Amino acid sequence: MAKKRKKKKIKAISPEELASYYVVRFTLPEAHQYGGTRFGTISRFSQDAELEAKRGNLLVSDCEIPTTWVMTPDRVEKVSHAMSWSHGKGGTYHWLEKKYNEAIKLALASKTLVHQLASFSVADGCAMYVVTADDGKCLTVEWRGYGGFGRYTEPILGWGCTIQRDRIEPWILKKARLRDERKRRKGVDSKAAKAI
């Protein structure tokens, strides 16, 4: 006869404790599509966030991709406000710069529109998207957090969608601009590393 497993008592997260979180660092298994170290911001004001807090969980909005993770507090590490958007190594900004450089590298290596980056001016920043699929007539795009830290989205594309090819192609970044961007960002990375 199988033994019944005791249910682990869930400790709710108090509003005060929830308020102490802002930016967190967490790790996903390497086998996961987005495996490795990631950064996210804690959702605190939605009904879903309150419900998950009662269950002892946090809602973590990923800084790079349009995904919210449900995590227990023991799986995340609080990032100090000083490092949360710091340009220094270990900070969120530096991590996003690294991810953006990887995306540029993929876009430059791609001989198709898949992996290409599109940029749209929004408010006082920009919204960045990556092409994830091309069926010949339509392109599927997904939002990325490379456009600064406002998490801007383009109103029609939102967090991502499938749209007619001719409606998105004019905003796909040209290879020459990607090369220039990569050179410029390498300089930014080396200056940030020297400053530390």
C-alpha positions in Angstrom: 0.0 0.0 0.0 1.4 3.4 -1.0 2.1 5.9 1.7 0.3 9.2 1.4 2.6 12.1 1.0 2.1 14.9 3.5 1.0 18.1 1.8 3.6 20.8 2.2 2.1 23.7 4.1 2.1 26.8 1.9 3.2 30.0 3.5 1.4 33.0 1.9 3.5 36.0 1.0 2.4 39.1 2.9 1.8 42.4 1.1 4.8 43.9 3.0 7.1 41.0 1.9 5.8 41.2 -1.7 6.5 45.0 -1.7 10.2 44.2 -0.9 10.7 42.5 -4.2 11.4 44.5 -7.4 14.0 43.0 -9.8 15.0 39.4 -9.3 17.6 37.1 -10.8 16.7 33.4 -11.4 17.9 30.4 -13.2 16.0 28.1 -15.6 17.3 24.6 -16.3 19.8 24.6 -19.2 17.6 22.1 -21.1 14.8 24.8 -21.2 14.5 26.9 -24.4 15.4 30.0 -22.3 17.7 28.1 -19.9 20.3 29.8 -17.8 20.4 33.0 -15.7 17.5 35.4 -16.3 16.2 38.6 -14.9 12.6 39.7 -14.2 10.4 42.2 -12.4 7.9 41.1 -9.8 4.2 41.8 -10.6 2.6 43.1 -7.5 -0.6 45.0 -8.3 -2.7 42.6 -10.4 -5.3 40.2 -9.1 -3.2 37.3 -10.4 -0.2 38.5 -8.3 -2.3 38.7 -5.2 -3.7 35.3 -5.8 -0.3 33.7 -6.3 1.1 35.5 -3.3 -1.7 33.8 -1.2 -0.4 30.5 -2.6 3.2 31.4 -1.7 4.3 32.2 -5.2 5.7 35.2 -7.1 4.8 36.3 -10.6 8.0 37.2 -12.4 7.8 39.1 -15.7 10.8 38.2 -17.8 12.9 41.2 -18.8 13.7 39.8 -22.3 10.7 37.7 -23.5 6.9 38.2 -23.2 6.5 35.6 -20.5 5.5 35.6 -16.8 6.9 32.9 -14.6 5.3 31.6 -11.4 8.0 31.0 -8.9 8.5 30.4 -5.2 10.6 32.9 -3.3 13.4 30.4 -2.8 14.0 30.2 -6.6 14.7 33.9 -7.0 17.4 36.2 -5.8 16.6 39.8 -5.1 18.7 42.3 -7.1 19.5 45.5 -5.2 18.0 48.7 -6.6 21.6 49.9 -7.3 22.2 46.9 -9.6 18.7 46.4 -11.0 19.2 48.6 -14.0 23.0 49.1 -13.6 25.3 49.2 -16.6 27.8 47.2 -14.6 28.5 43.5 -14.9 25.9 41.5 -13.0 23.2 44.1 -13.6 20.0 43.7 -15.6 21.1 46.3 -18.2 24.4 44.4 -18.8 22.5 41.1 -19.1 20.0 42.6 -21.7 22.9 44.1 -23.7 24.5 40.7 -23.8 21.2 39.1 -25.0 20.7 41.8 -27.6 24.3 41.2 -28.9 23.4 37.5 -29.2 20.3 38.4 -31.1 22.2 40.6 -33.5 24.7 37.8 -34.1 21.9 35.4 -34.9 20.3 38.0 -37.2 23.5 38.6 -39.1 24.1 34.8 -39.5 20.5 34.2 -40.8 20.0 33.9 -44.5 16.2 34.2 -44.1 13.9 36.6 -42.3 13.7 34.2 -39.3 15.8 35.7 -36.4 15.8 39.2 -38.0 15.1 42.1 -35.7 12.4 44.8 -36.2 12.4 48.1 -34.4 9.5 50.6 -33.9 9.6 54.0 -32.3 7.1 54.1 -29.4 6.7 57.1 -27.0 10.2 58.0 -25.8 11.7 54.7 -26.6 11.3 51.8 -29.0 9.8 48.4 -29.2 11.9 45.5 -30.5 10.7 42.3 -32.1 12.3 39.2 -33.5 10.9 37.2 -36.4 10.3 33.7 -35.2 8.6 32.2 -38.3 8.1 32.9 -42.0 5.5 31.1 -44.1 6.1 33.1 -47.3 3.0 35.4 -46.9 3.1 36.2 -43.2 5.8 36.7 -40.6 5.4 35.8 -36.9 7.1 38.2 -34.6 7.6 38.1 -30.8 8.5 41.1 -28.5 11.9 41.4 -27.0 13.1 43.6 -24.2 16.0 45.1 -26.1 14.4 48.5 -26.7 15.3 50.1 -23.4 13.6 49.5 -20.1 10.1 50.9 -20.7 8.9 47.5 -22.0 7.2 49.3 -24.8 5.2 47.3 -27.3 4.0 48.4 -30.7 0.2 48.8 -30.5 -0.7 46.5 -33.4 1.9 43.9 -32.7 1.5 43.8 -28.9 3.6 41.0 -27.3 3.7 39.3 -30.7 1.5 38.1 -33.6 1.5 36.8 -37.1 1.2 39.6 -39.6 1.4 40.1 -43.4 5.0 40.2 -44.6 4.7 43.6 -46.4 3.4 45.2 -43.2 6.6 44.4 -41.2 9.4 44.1 -43.7 10.1 47.9 -43.8 10.9 47.9 -40.1 13.3 44.9 -40.2 16.8 46.2 -39.3 19.2 46.1 -42.3 22.4 44.0 -42.0 24.6 47.2 -42.2 22.7 48.8 -39.3 23.0 45.6 -37.2 26.8 45.5 -37.9 27.1 49.2 -36.8 24.9 48.5 -33.7 27.2 45.5 -32.8 30.3 47.7 -33.1 28.8 50.5 -31.1 27.6 48.1 -28.3 31.0 46.4 -28.1 32.4 49.8 -27.2 29.7 50.3 -24.6 30.4 46.8 -23.0 34.1 47.4 -22.8 33.6 50.9 -21.2 31.2 49.4 -18.7 33.7 46.7 -17.8 36.5 49.2 -17.3 34.3 51.3 -15.0 33.9 48.5 -12.6 
